[in-house]
Every structure is written in C-alpha cells, then in structure tokens.
Amino acid sequence: MARPAVAVRVTILRWVSDDPWPGLVECQLADRDGRVWRFVEKGPVVSDQSLGAESKYPQPGVIACQIIGRSRDASGRETAEIDTEAHWHVESVDSVTRFEVFADQLVAPGGAKY
C-alpha cells in the first residue's frame, strides 16, 4: 500500500500490550470541539520510533487519514473533516473513523506541516 499523503497528529500515551511486537499503544486525538478520542493501535502504525513498554510516554505520533472536506469555523480558523479508516483501518475505541479537526493538526509524511 502506498504511503499516505496526510496524517493527523496524536499523542501516544502509553504501552498497552503484553506482546513485544508489534505491540499496542494507546493514543489520543482532540477534535476541533475539544472532545478527546482514544485509539489503541499497533506502535508501528502511529510512530516511526521503536516503541515498547520501557519507552518514555507521552510522545508524539500520527494516524494516517484522508481529507473528506475543508471549511472554516466561526472565527475563520481552517478545519478539516478526516477519515482514519481509509489507509490502515484505524478507528477510535468507540468505533469512530470520521473527525473534525483543525487543519494545523494535519501533517505530511515525515512530520512536515500539511
């Protein structure tokens, strides 16, 4: 599968797996309304770092996504509707894959601002 063109920044909170590889981590994403969404995902899906139980947390991560649409909020700040299911089938622990985020939460591969 081709590397995604865009990802959304998340915070990797902790290691949650008993298995060392690939291992699972808990991440969080705050949407444009301030709601915090939690994800449990394989470490290599959300980070280029070699994560483990001994790693220091929290640390930055990303979830690949597809931009569904763009708009501006009442204050003029650019927002984006994203879908995290498109590339690696990532969903929140609540089984949600679509989120409204601020555009400055999006990054290109390698972490460059999108």
N, C-alpha and C positions, 0 to 999 in steps of 0.2 A: 504494500500500500504506500502511496506517495506521502511524503511528509506534509502535514497540514500547513496551510498558508497563514493561519492565525490561531492564537490561543488566548485564553483568559487567565490572568494571574490568580493564584490561590495561595493560601498559607497552609503549609504542611505542619500539622500539629503534633503528631506522634506516630510511632510504630505500633501497629495493632495485630501483628501476625506472629504465630508460633513458628512458621516456616521461614528459613533464612532467604530463600529465593523462590519466586521473585519478591515475596514479602508484600504485606499490605500496610498502607499508611492512611491515616485519617487527615483529610484536608477540609478547609472551609473557604467559601466564597460569599462575600457580601454583595447583594444586588443593589441596584440604584435606590431602592427604598430602605436600605439598611437591614433587610432580612438576611440572616446568616443561614447558608445552606451547607450541609455536611456531606462529604463523599468519603467512601472507603474504596481505595483503588490500589493497583499494583504500583510500587515505587517507581519502576522504570517508565510508567505511563505519564507520571506527573513531574518527574525530575530527571536530569542528566547525571545527577550525583548518585554515587553508590550508597544507598540508604540502608540502615539497619537499626536494630534495637539500640545500639550504642551511639548512633548519630545524635548530634545536637539539634533539638527542636525548640521552638518553631523555626522553620526555614521557608524560603520562597519556592513556589512550584508553579506549574501551568497545566491547564487542561485544554487540549485541542478542541476547537469549536468551529462552527460555521456561522457566519453572519446572516441572519434572516432579514433584518431590516435596520434602518438607522432613523433617528429622529432627534429632536431637542426637547429638553424638559422646559418647564415654565421660566427658568432662569437663563435659558439659552445654552445650557451645557449639553454637549452631544452625547446621545445614548445609543445603545445597540441592543437589538434582540438577538440572542445567540442560541445555538443548539449544540449541546455537548455530545449528542448521540452519534452524530454524523461520521466521525473518524474512528474512534475506538470504543464506541458504545458505552460511554461514561454517563452515569446518572447519579443523582443525589440519593442519599439513603431513603428519601421519600419517593423515589422513582420518578423524579422530575428531570427533564433534559433541556427545557427552554427557560431562559433567564433574561431579564432586562438589566443591563449593566451600563456603567459609564464607559464611553469609548476609550478613556485613558487607562482602563483596566485591560485592554487588549494589547497583545504583543505579537510580533512576527517571530518566526523561528530564530532561535539564538537569543531571544530576550529583547530585541530592538522594539521600541515603541511602534505600534501599528498606526 
